[in-house]
Amino acid sequence: MFGKDVKVVLKKQGWLDADFDIKDEENLDGEGKPQQWLLMDAVGKITDNEYDYYLKYRAAGMETSLILGCANLKKDYDYMWFLVTGSRTTHGRHHDTGNRRNIRWKDEAISAKWIIARRARLYGPPPKEAAEAEEKTAKSLQTNCIGRLQIAGTGTYWRHRRFEEWEELCTHTTTDSEGNSSTYESWDYKCDTNDRRDTDLHSFNYKMNAYASDYAIQYEKESSGSWFKSDNLTFQATNMAGLPLFRIISNGKSEASLQTYSQSDPVNAMLAAFAISIKLEPKEYKSTCEDYCFEQIKLGLPPRHYGGFGPPDADFERLFPTGPEVVVPQMGYAYGVPLDTLPMAVPIMPQGTPFMQTATPVGFTVMPMAAPLVTPIIGAEVADPIPMAVPVAEPWNAQPQAAPMAPPAQPGAPQAMQPQMQQGYAQPPMQQGYAQPMQPMQPQMQPMQPQMQQGYAQPPMQQGYAQPPMQQGYAQPPMQQGYAQPMQQYA
């Protein structure tokens, strides 16, 4: 019923079953357990691993179940954009050995950055003629789009594959029918493949729109813990004014505890909460990203290659509008369930019955919405929407780290300069602190300049310290050997 707080438990029926039971926590049976109330019916092929989930209700005396809504979680309108940031292919041969010949190898590697959106569509009750038809199809049942939902994120991907093949001299033993054994040698074909890949998820956010209004979806990391390790995921949704839509705690697989609030449509809230906490939760999303990257980013693609599939956000929103023709139900709307078919314990009210809105506790901290991702048109060369995303931990493309610089010498402490002179001039000596010790001697060195230019091929102060003579001619820094004596001779 629209406008009534609902508190339920969603539980998967079996290990290999995709259906979920929905039990009402406010109405307990004789044993004090929540009563069976609704069903989240999965429709689709088990090989697809993605279904249409129909929210159904069937009370005692009803011949058929009533379809209250649907969450379409199939991947027909998912989106992916990627850009190849690095690619190489090399091949060659090795010298023959005593027992190997014709040794050939091929080494391939690729890295890329990506944007992936996993999407769902939310539908309200189907038209009466479609619901009562003997043959029900998704096309006829999914006409009343009330919401859109997606999780979108950015990340990087790399893959490194090395293939090697050769002919190897092998010894074989055979036994004839009389039991006599013999051995022979032959050159047999052998091969070996080492294929490694990694998909890094850098960031993600949720985006929800229902009845032409945006909603903020937040993940409570403090109470839940890590996205990918915790089995106690807590999500909450609010409208832009901060009023709560739902709050759900899920293990991300088979069970969840859900509460919807009086400002929300319970069908829309149940479908969205189910999709977010069980089917579009972070671990499931990362697994989908890994599959998409492996399928789409192929070895051998050239650098700067753009690719992907699916409609950008703007096209997806135009394909599935949630307003203005979709009207928000009135408070107390019970989706047309006849009063005489309802047991008194079921918290659903028929349309037209007087209704008093329940008070909703305020305890939500409204978090700012994440900046929306740019979803470029597939096939069009555009400015890089994620310039900071760089693949990391690529063993085939690792760069050696630069040697750490020694601390600069301090004025008045010439001994501190010795380690820098012995490190091989990682930077020009003038940047390592020579200017400071030489300042007191500058007045005495000025008379030297004419004769210093005659005795040296290049001026020592400008180029001599960076040239090999400095490394060969001085066992210690020139400041410690004493320029006073040569200056007396030149005088």
C-alpha positions as CSV (number, residue, x, y, z in Angstrom):
1,M,0.0,0.0,0.0
2,F,1.4,3.4,-1.0
3,G,2.1,5.5,2.1
4,K,2.4,2.8,4.8
5,D,5.7,1.8,6.4
6,V,6.6,-1.7,5.5
7,K,9.2,-3.9,7.2
8,V,10.0,-7.2,5.5
9,V,12.7,-9.9,5.2
10,L,13.8,-11.1,1.7
11,K,15.2,-14.7,1.6
12,K,16.3,-16.8,-1.3
13,Q,14.3,-20.0,-1.5
14,G,17.1,-22.4,-2.3
15,W,20.7,-22.7,-3.3
16,L,19.9,-23.2,-7.0
17,D,16.7,-21.3,-6.9
18,A,16.5,-17.6,-8.1
19,D,13.2,-16.8,-6.4
20,F,13.0,-14.8,-3.2
21,D,10.3,-15.1,-0.4
22,I,9.2,-11.8,1.2
23,K,8.0,-12.2,4.8
24,D,6.2,-9.5,6.8
25,E,8.0,-8.8,10.1
26,E,5.0,-7.0,11.5
27,N,2.7,-10.0,11.3
28,L,4.1,-13.1,13.0
29,D,2.8,-16.7,12.9
30,G,2.1,-19.0,15.8
31,E,5.8,-19.6,16.3
32,G,6.7,-16.0,16.3
33,K,8.2,-16.0,12.8
34,P,7.4,-13.5,10.0
35,Q,4.5,-14.7,7.8
36,Q,4.9,-15.3,4.1
37,W,3.5,-12.3,2.3
38,L,5.0,-11.6,-1.2
39,L,7.1,-13.4,-3.8
40,M,10.0,-12.1,-5.9
41,D,9.6,-14.4,-8.9
42,A,12.6,-14.8,-11.2
43,V,11.7,-15.3,-14.9
44,G,14.4,-16.1,-17.4
45,K,17.0,-18.7,-18.4
46,I,19.3,-20.0,-15.7
47,T,22.2,-19.8,-18.2
48,D,21.6,-16.0,-18.5
49,N,22.2,-15.5,-14.7
50,E,20.1,-12.3,-15.1
51,Y,16.3,-12.3,-14.8
52,D,13.1,-10.3,-14.8
53,Y,12.0,-10.2,-11.1
54,Y,8.2,-9.9,-10.7
55,L,6.9,-8.9,-7.4
56,K,3.7,-11.0,-6.9
57,Y,1.0,-11.3,-4.2
58,R,-1.4,-14.2,-3.8
59,A,-3.8,-14.4,-0.8
60,A,-5.9,-17.4,0.2
61,G,-8.8,-17.8,-2.3
62,M,-7.1,-16.0,-5.2
63,E,-6.8,-18.2,-8.3
64,T,-3.8,-16.5,-9.7
65,S,-1.0,-14.3,-8.3
66,L,-1.3,-10.5,-8.7
67,I,1.7,-8.8,-10.4
68,L,2.5,-5.7,-8.4
69,G,5.6,-4.7,-10.4
70,C,8.8,-5.9,-12.0
71,A,12.6,-5.2,-11.9
72,N,14.2,-5.9,-15.3
73,L,17.8,-6.8,-14.5
74,K,18.8,-8.1,-17.9
75,K,21.9,-6.6,-19.5
76,D,20.2,-5.4,-22.7
77,Y,20.8,-1.7,-21.9
78,D,24.1,-1.9,-20.0
79,Y,26.8,0.5,-21.0
80,M,30.6,0.3,-21.5
81,W,33.2,2.7,-22.9
82,F,36.9,2.0,-23.0
83,L,40.1,3.5,-24.3
84,V,43.2,1.5,-24.9
85,T,46.1,3.3,-23.2
86,G,48.9,0.8,-24.1
87,S,49.4,-2.2,-26.4
88,R,52.2,-4.3,-27.7
89,T,52.7,-7.5,-29.6
90,T,56.2,-9.2,-30.0
91,H,57.2,-12.6,-31.2
92,G,60.4,-14.5,-32.0
93,R,62.3,-17.7,-31.8
94,H,64.8,-19.3,-29.4
95,H,67.8,-21.4,-30.3
96,D,67.3,-25.1,-30.5
97,T,68.5,-27.2,-27.6
98,G,69.4,-30.8,-27.2
99,N,65.8,-32.0,-26.8
100,R,63.9,-28.9,-28.1
101,R,63.6,-27.4,-31.6
102,N,61.5,-24.9,-33.5
103,I,61.0,-22.9,-30.3
104,R,58.6,-20.0,-31.1
105,W,57.1,-17.5,-28.7
106,K,54.5,-14.6,-28.8
107,D,54.1,-12.0,-26.1
108,E,51.0,-9.8,-26.1
109,A,49.9,-7.1,-23.6
110,I,47.3,-4.4,-23.4
111,S,46.1,-1.8,-20.8
112,A,42.9,0.3,-20.9
113,K,40.7,2.6,-18.9
114,W,36.9,2.1,-18.8
115,I,33.5,3.4,-17.7
116,I,30.8,0.7,-17.1
117,A,27.1,1.2,-16.1
118,R,25.0,-1.7,-14.9
119,R,21.4,-0.8,-15.3
120,A,17.9,-1.9,-14.2
121,R,14.4,-0.8,-15.1
122,L,11.5,-0.7,-12.6
123,Y,7.9,-1.3,-13.7
124,G,4.6,-0.9,-11.9
125,P,1.5,-3.0,-12.2
126,P,0.9,-4.2,-15.8
127,P,-2.3,-3.4,-17.8
128,K,-5.3,-5.6,-16.8
129,E,-5.6,-7.3,-20.2
130,A,-1.9,-8.2,-20.1
131,A,-2.1,-9.5,-16.5
132,E,-5.1,-11.7,-17.3
133,A,-3.8,-13.0,-20.6
134,E,-3.1,-16.7,-20.8
135,E,0.3,-16.1,-22.5
136,K,2.2,-13.4,-20.6
137,T,5.2,-11.8,-22.2
138,A,7.8,-9.3,-20.9
139,K,6.8,-6.9,-23.7
140,S,3.2,-6.8,-22.6
141,L,3.8,-6.8,-18.8
142,Q,6.6,-4.2,-18.8
143,T,4.9,-1.1,-20.2
144,N,4.4,1.0,-17.0
145,C,8.0,2.2,-16.4
146,I,8.1,3.9,-13.0
147,G,11.9,4.0,-12.4
148,R,15.4,3.7,-13.7
149,L,18.4,2.4,-11.6
150,Q,22.0,2.0,-12.3
151,I,25.4,1.6,-10.7
152,A,28.2,3.2,-12.8
153,G,31.9,3.4,-12.1
154,T,35.4,3.9,-13.6
155,G,38.5,1.7,-13.5
156,T,41.4,0.3,-15.4
157,Y,42.3,-3.1,-16.9
158,W,45.4,-4.8,-18.0
159,R,46.2,-8.2,-19.5
160,H,49.5,-10.0,-20.4
161,R,49.6,-13.2,-22.3
162,R,52.7,-15.1,-23.3
163,F,52.5,-18.2,-25.6
164,E,55.3,-20.5,-26.4
165,E,55.4,-23.6,-28.6
166,W,58.1,-26.1,-29.6
167,E,58.9,-29.6,-30.6
168,E,60.3,-31.8,-27.9
169,L,62.2,-35.1,-28.2
170,C,60.3,-37.6,-26.2
171,T,60.8,-41.2,-25.4
172,H,57.8,-43.6,-25.6
173,T,57.4,-47.2,-24.5
174,T,55.1,-49.6,-26.2
175,T,54.1,-53.2,-25.4
176,D,53.0,-55.6,-28.0
177,S,50.4,-58.4,-27.6
178,E,53.1,-60.9,-26.4
179,G,54.2,-58.6,-23.6
180,N,57.4,-57.4,-25.2
181,S,58.2,-53.8,-24.6
182,S,60.1,-51.4,-26.8
183,T,61.0,-47.8,-26.7
184,Y,61.3,-45.2,-29.5
185,E,61.8,-41.5,-29.7
186,S,59.8,-38.9,-31.5
187,W,59.5,-35.1,-31.8
188,D,56.2,-34.2,-30.2
189,Y,54.4,-30.8,-30.3
190,K,54.4,-28.9,-26.9
191,C,53.0,-25.5,-25.9
192,D,52.7,-23.4,-22.8
193,T,50.5,-20.3,-22.1
194,N,50.8,-17.8,-19.2
195,D,47.8,-15.5,-19.2
196,R,47.3,-12.9,-16.5
197,R,44.8,-10.0,-16.2
198,D,43.5,-7.6,-13.5
199,T,40.5,-5.3,-13.4
200,D,40.8,-2.4,-10.9
201,L,37.6,-0.6,-9.8
202,H,38.5,3.0,-8.9
203,S,35.1,4.5,-8.0
204,F,31.4,4.0,-8.4
205,N,28.1,5.6,-7.6
206,Y,24.4,4.8,-7.8
207,K,21.8,6.7,-9.8
208,M,18.0,6.3,-9.3
209,N,15.0,8.1,-10.8
210,A,11.4,7.2,-10.1
211,Y,8.2,9.1,-11.0
212,A,10.4,11.7,-12.7
213,S,12.3,12.5,-9.4
214,D,15.9,11.8,-8.5
215,Y,16.9,9.8,-5.4
216,A,20.2,9.7,-3.6
217,I,21.5,6.2,-2.8
218,Q,24.1,5.9,-0.1
219,Y,26.2,3.1,1.2
220,E,27.0,3.2,5.0
221,K,30.6,2.2,5.0
222,E,31.1,2.8,8.7
223,S,28.5,0.3,9.7
224,S,29.1,-2.1,6.8
225,G,32.8,-2.1,6.3
226,S,34.6,-2.9,3.0
227,W,32.6,-3.1,-0.2
228,F,34.1,-6.4,-1.2
229,K,34.6,-8.2,2.1
230,S,31.7,-7.3,4.3
231,D,28.6,-9.6,4.5
232,N,26.5,-6.9,6.1
233,L,25.9,-4.2,3.5
234,T,23.7,-1.3,4.5
235,F,22.1,0.9,1.9
236,Q,19.6,3.8,2.2
237,A,17.8,6.0,-0.2
238,T,16.3,9.5,0.2
239,N,14.7,12.0,-2.1
240,M,16.4,15.3,-2.7
241,A,14.6,16.8,0.2
242,G,16.0,14.2,2.5
243,L,12.9,12.2,3.1
244,P,13.7,8.5,3.3
245,L,12.6,6.0,0.7
246,F,14.0,2.8,2.1
247,R,16.8,1.3,4.2
248,I,18.1,-2.2,3.6
249,I,20.7,-4.5,5.3
250,S,21.9,-7.3,3.1
251,N,24.5,-10.0,2.9
252,G,24.8,-9.4,-0.8
253,K,23.7,-12.9,-1.8
254,S,20.6,-14.5,-0.4
255,E,19.0,-12.5,2.5
256,A,18.1,-8.9,3.3
257,S,16.1,-7.0,5.9
258,L,14.2,-4.1,4.3
259,Q,12.2,-1.2,5.7
260,T,10.3,1.2,3.4
261,Y,8.7,4.5,4.6
262,S,5.4,6.2,4.2
263,Q,6.7,8.8,1.7
264,S,7.5,6.0,-0.7
265,D,5.8,3.7,-3.1
266,P,6.4,0.3,-1.5
267,V,6.5,-1.5,-4.8
268,N,9.1,0.8,-6.2
269,A,11.0,0.8,-3.0
270,M,11.1,-3.0,-2.7
271,L,12.2,-3.5,-6.3
272,A,14.9,-0.8,-6.1
273,A,16.2,-2.1,-2.7
274,F,16.3,-5.7,-3.9
275,A,18.2,-4.7,-7.0
276,I,20.7,-2.5,-5.2
277,S,21.5,-4.7,-2.3
278,I,21.5,-8.2,-3.9
279,K,21.9,-7.8,-7.7
280,L,23.7,-4.5,-8.1
281,E,25.8,-4.5,-5.0
282,P,29.6,-3.7,-5.3
283,K,30.9,-7.3,-5.4
284,E,28.4,-8.3,-8.1
285,Y,29.2,-5.1,-10.1
286,K,32.9,-5.7,-10.0
287,S,32.4,-9.2,-11.2
288,T,30.4,-7.8,-14.2
289,C,33.1,-5.3,-14.9
290,E,35.7,-8.1,-15.0
291,D,33.6,-10.0,-17.5
292,Y,32.9,-7.0,-19.7
293,C,36.6,-6.0,-19.8
294,F,37.7,-9.5,-20.8
295,E,35.1,-9.8,-23.5
296,Q,35.6,-6.3,-25.0
297,I,39.3,-5.3,-24.6
298,K,41.0,-7.8,-26.9
299,L,44.7,-8.3,-27.2
300,G,46.1,-6.7,-30.3
301,L,43.9,-3.6,-30.3
302,P,46.0,-0.5,-31.2
303,P,46.7,2.3,-28.7
304,R,44.1,5.1,-28.5
305,H,41.4,2.7,-29.7
306,Y,37.9,3.6,-28.5
307,G,35.3,0.9,-28.0
308,G,32.3,-0.3,-26.0
309,F,28.6,-0.8,-26.3
310,G,25.2,0.4,-25.0
311,P,23.4,3.8,-25.0
312,P,24.8,6.7,-23.1
313,D,22.9,8.0,-20.1
314,A,21.0,10.6,-22.0
315,D,19.8,8.1,-24.6
316,F,18.9,5.6,-21.8
317,E,16.8,8.2,-20.1
318,R,15.0,9.1,-23.3
319,L,14.2,5.4,-24.0
320,F,12.7,4.9,-20.6
321,P,11.0,8.1,-19.3
322,T,9.5,8.0,-15.8
323,G,7.3,11.1,-16.3
324,P,5.2,13.1,-16.8
325,E,2.7,10.6,-18.0
326,V,3.6,8.2,-15.2
327,V,1.6,9.4,-12.2
328,V,2.5,8.8,-8.6
329,P,-0.2,6.7,-6.8
330,Q,-2.3,8.3,-4.2
331,M,-1.8,7.6,-0.5
332,G,-3.5,4.4,0.4
333,Y,-3.4,3.0,-3.1
334,A,-3.3,-0.8,-2.8
335,Y,-2.7,-1.8,-6.5
336,G,-6.4,-2.9,-7.0
337,V,-6.4,-5.8,-4.6
338,P,-10.1,-6.6,-3.7
339,L,-11.0,-6.3,-0.1
340,D,-12.7,-9.7,0.2
341,T,-9.6,-11.6,-0.9
342,L,-7.4,-10.1,1.9
343,P,-6.9,-11.7,5.3
344,M,-7.1,-9.1,8.1
345,A,-3.4,-9.6,9.0
346,V,-2.1,-8.5,5.6
347,P,-1.1,-4.8,5.7
348,I,-2.5,-3.9,2.3
349,M,-5.5,-1.5,2.0
350,P,-7.9,-1.3,-1.0
351,Q,-8.2,1.8,-3.0
352,G,-10.8,4.2,-1.6
353,T,-10.5,3.2,2.0
354,P,-9.8,6.1,4.4
355,F,-6.1,6.2,5.2
356,M,-4.0,8.0,7.8
357,Q,-0.3,8.5,6.9
358,T,2.0,7.0,9.5
359,A,4.8,9.0,11.1
360,T,8.3,8.3,9.8
361,P,11.3,8.6,12.2
362,V,13.9,10.9,10.9
363,G,17.4,9.4,11.2
364,F,19.0,9.8,7.8
365,T,22.1,11.7,7.1
366,V,21.7,13.0,3.6
367,M,25.0,12.6,1.7
368,P,25.8,14.7,-1.3
369,M,25.3,13.0,-4.6
370,A,28.4,11.9,-6.5
371,A,29.2,13.9,-9.6
372,P,27.6,12.1,-12.6
373,L,29.9,10.3,-14.9
374,V,30.3,11.4,-18.5
375,T,29.2,8.5,-20.8
376,P,30.5,9.3,-24.3
377,I,28.8,8.0,-27.5
378,I,30.4,4.7,-28.5
379,G,32.5,5.1,-31.6
380,A,33.0,8.8,-31.4
381,E,36.4,10.2,-30.6
382,V,35.9,12.6,-27.7
383,A,38.0,14.2,-25.0
384,D,39.1,11.6,-22.4
385,P,36.4,11.7,-19.7
386,I,38.6,10.1,-17.0
387,P,42.1,11.5,-17.7
388,M,43.4,10.6,-14.2
389,A,42.6,6.9,-14.5
390,V,46.0,5.1,-15.0
391,P,46.4,1.3,-14.9
392,V,48.6,0.2,-12.0
393,A,50.5,-2.9,-11.1
394,E,51.2,-4.0,-14.6
395,P,54.1,-6.4,-14.5
396,W,54.7,-6.1,-18.2
397,N,54.8,-2.3,-18.1
398,A,56.4,-1.6,-14.7
399,Q,58.9,1.4,-14.7
400,P,62.0,1.4,-12.5
401,Q,61.8,3.8,-9.6
402,A,64.2,6.7,-9.5
403,A,66.9,6.6,-6.9
404,P,66.2,8.8,-3.9
405,M,68.0,12.1,-3.8
406,A,70.4,12.7,-0.9
407,P,69.6,15.6,1.4
408,P,71.1,19.0,0.3
409,A,74.3,20.2,1.9
410,Q,74.0,22.8,4.6
411,P,76.0,26.1,4.6
412,G,79.2,26.0,6.6
413,A,79.3,22.2,6.6
414,P,81.6,21.1,3.7
415,Q,81.8,17.5,4.9
416,A,78.1,17.1,4.2
417,M,78.8,17.5,0.5
418,Q,80.9,14.4,0.2
419,P,78.1,11.8,-0.1
420,Q,76.6,13.8,-3.0
421,M,79.8,13.8,-4.9
422,Q,80.1,10.1,-4.5
423,Q,76.6,9.3,-5.8
424,G,77.4,9.9,-9.4
425,Y,75.8,13.3,-9.9
426,A,72.1,12.3,-9.9
427,Q,71.5,16.0,-10.6
428,P,73.8,18.9,-11.7
429,P,76.1,19.8,-8.8
430,M,74.9,23.3,-8.7
431,Q,71.5,22.0,-7.6
432,Q,73.0,19.9,-4.8
433,G,74.3,22.7,-2.7
434,Y,77.5,23.9,-4.2
435,A,76.3,27.5,-4.5
436,Q,76.1,27.9,-0.8
437,P,79.7,26.9,0.2
438,M,81.2,28.8,-2.7
439,Q,79.6,32.2,-1.8
440,P,82.4,33.3,0.7
441,M,85.1,32.7,-2.0
442,Q,83.5,34.5,-4.9
443,P,85.4,37.8,-4.2
444,Q,88.8,35.9,-4.4
445,M,87.8,33.9,-7.4
446,Q,86.9,36.8,-9.7
447,P,90.6,37.6,-10.6
448,M,91.0,34.0,-11.7
449,Q,88.5,34.1,-14.5
450,P,90.8,35.4,-17.4
451,Q,93.6,32.9,-16.6
452,M,91.1,30.0,-15.8
453,Q,89.7,30.4,-19.3
454,Q,93.1,30.0,-20.9
455,G,94.0,26.9,-18.9
456,Y,90.8,25.0,-19.4
457,A,88.9,24.2,-22.6
458,Q,85.7,25.3,-20.9
459,P,84.9,27.6,-18.1
460,P,85.1,25.5,-14.9
461,M,82.2,27.3,-13.1
462,Q,79.8,26.8,-16.0
463,Q,80.5,23.4,-17.5
464,G,83.4,21.8,-15.7
465,Y,81.5,20.4,-12.7
466,A,79.1,18.5,-15.0
467,Q,81.9,17.1,-17.1
468,P,84.0,13.9,-16.5
469,P,87.2,16.0,-15.5
470,M,85.4,16.7,-12.2
471,Q,85.0,13.0,-11.5
472,Q,88.5,12.0,-12.6
473,G,90.6,14.9,-11.3
474,Y,89.4,15.3,-7.8
475,A,89.3,12.6,-5.2
476,Q,87.3,15.0,-3.0
477,P,85.2,18.0,-3.7
478,P,87.2,20.9,-5.0
479,M,86.2,23.1,-2.0
480,Q,88.2,20.8,0.4
481,Q,91.4,20.7,-1.6
482,G,91.9,24.5,-1.4
483,Y,91.8,26.9,-4.2
484,A,94.0,29.3,-2.2
485,Q,97.2,27.8,-3.5
486,P,96.4,27.9,-7.2
487,M,95.2,31.4,-6.8
488,Q,98.5,32.5,-5.3
489,Q,100.3,31.1,-8.3
490,Y,98.1,32.8,-10.8
491,A,98.5,36.1,-8.9
